Amino acid sequence: MSTALRDDEAVRRIANRLKRAQGQLAAVIAAVEDGGDCRAVVTQLSAVSSAIDRAGFAVIVAAMQQCLGEDDAELQMADLEKLFLSLS
């Protein structure tokens, strides 16, 4: 069983989402280092956290779609459930 994502479009979307989160995180770090407003920092940090969570869910969804066509779907679904729960 390969654990790599094989859907190029899903990989592109997930990577783009993570790159946006990376940019947001860089802005949060800069705000903290520059003594930015605490409320704005917390708001932006929350946005970064949500973006990373959504990327994780997108990875799990893509993996679930892949495993639907695989032979050992029951084992894979158990693994996917563990991954999904690790995000909560």
C-alpha positions as CSV (number, residue, x, y, z in Angstrom):
1,M,0.0,0.0,0.0
2,S,1.4,3.4,-1.0
3,T,0.8,6.2,1.5
4,A,1.6,9.0,-1.0
5,L,-1.1,11.1,-2.4
6,R,-1.6,10.3,-6.1
7,D,-4.1,13.0,-7.0
8,D,-2.0,15.8,-8.5
9,E,-4.9,18.3,-8.2
10,A,-5.4,17.6,-4.5
11,V,-1.6,17.8,-3.9
12,R,-1.6,21.2,-5.6
13,R,-4.6,22.5,-3.6
14,I,-3.1,21.3,-0.3
15,A,0.3,22.7,-1.0
16,N,-1.2,26.1,-1.9
17,R,-3.2,26.1,1.3
18,L,-0.1,25.3,3.3
19,K,1.9,28.0,1.5
20,R,-0.8,30.6,2.4
21,A,-0.6,29.4,6.0
22,Q,3.2,29.8,5.9
23,G,2.8,33.4,4.7
24,Q,0.3,34.1,7.5
25,L,2.6,32.6,10.1
26,A,5.5,34.7,8.9
27,A,3.2,37.8,9.3
28,V,2.4,36.6,12.9
29,I,6.0,36.1,13.7
30,A,6.9,39.6,12.4
31,A,4.0,41.1,14.4
32,V,5.2,39.5,17.6
33,E,8.8,40.5,17.0
34,D,7.7,44.1,16.2
35,G,5.5,44.4,19.2
36,G,2.2,44.2,17.3
37,D,-1.2,44.5,18.9
38,C,-2.0,41.4,21.0
39,R,-5.5,41.0,19.7
40,A,-4.4,41.2,16.1
41,V,-1.7,38.6,16.7
42,V,-4.1,36.2,18.4
43,T,-6.6,36.7,15.6
44,Q,-4.0,36.0,12.9
45,L,-2.6,33.0,14.9
46,S,-6.1,31.6,15.0
47,A,-6.4,32.0,11.2
48,V,-3.0,30.2,10.7
49,S,-4.2,27.3,13.0
50,S,-7.4,27.0,11.1
51,A,-5.6,27.0,7.7
52,I,-3.3,24.2,8.9
53,D,-6.2,22.2,10.2
54,R,-8.1,22.5,6.9
55,A,-5.0,21.4,5.0
56,G,-4.8,18.3,7.3
57,F,-8.4,17.5,6.7
58,A,-7.9,17.9,2.9
59,V,-5.0,15.4,3.1
60,I,-7.2,12.9,4.9
61,V,-10.1,13.4,2.4
62,A,-7.7,12.8,-0.5
63,A,-6.3,9.6,1.2
64,M,-9.9,8.4,1.8
65,Q,-10.7,8.8,-1.8
66,Q,-7.6,6.9,-2.8
67,C,-8.3,4.0,-0.5
68,L,-11.8,3.4,-1.8
69,G,-10.3,1.6,-4.8
70,E,-7.8,-0.4,-2.8
71,D,-8.2,-4.0,-1.6
72,D,-7.5,-3.6,2.1
73,A,-10.0,-0.7,2.7
74,E,-10.9,-1.8,6.3
75,L,-7.3,-1.5,7.5
76,Q,-6.8,1.7,5.6
77,M,-9.9,3.3,7.1
78,A,-8.7,2.4,10.6
79,D,-5.4,4.2,9.8
80,L,-7.3,7.2,8.3
81,E,-9.5,7.4,11.4
82,K,-6.4,7.6,13.6
83,L,-5.0,10.4,11.4
84,F,-8.3,12.2,11.4
85,L,-8.6,12.0,15.2
86,S,-5.0,13.3,15.6
87,L,-6.2,16.6,14.2
88,S,-8.8,17.2,16.8
